[in-house]
Amino acid sequence: MIIAQAGAASVPAPVPGVVPLVLRYDSDDPFAVVLDFPDPPAGGRMSGGEPISWYVSRELLTAGLAGPVGDGDFRLVPVDGGLTQLEFHNRHGVALVQVATDELRGFLADTAEVVRPGDEHRQVSWPDTVEAFLRATE
């Protein structure tokens, strides 16, 4: 089962604005949530105007509702005003977007109705996964 929630993310700086954001969850890939930015602004070194998809741990997103989490290229930080800041780091710098914490919390609750947290491993077809890994190494 696939859950998708369309919405928007605000860009706090350097030029405030709003970008479309679609949160996707597929029970066939139960550990991940996909953050789709289907129409990011053109002209920046971070996006180039091409659609962007980030695969993020559902567990990490859930933890980010309570406090700062993450390291490396993706981090979440709750901020004032009922917002959660998503930080995308790369060699060029950091892209920041903010989403409504209640919307993120609601989306994660919907995913928990499809696959209960802690039961993700029951959804994965491990023999198929191992076989795919072996084919990829040939």
Secondary structure, 3 states (H helix, E strand, C coil): CEEEEEEEEEECCCCCEEEEEEEEEECCCCCEEEEEECCCCCCCCCCCCCCEEEEEEHHHHHHCCCCCEEECCEEEEEECCCEEEEEEEECCEEEEEEEEHHHHHHHHHHHHHHCCCCCHHHCCCHHHHHHHHHHHCC
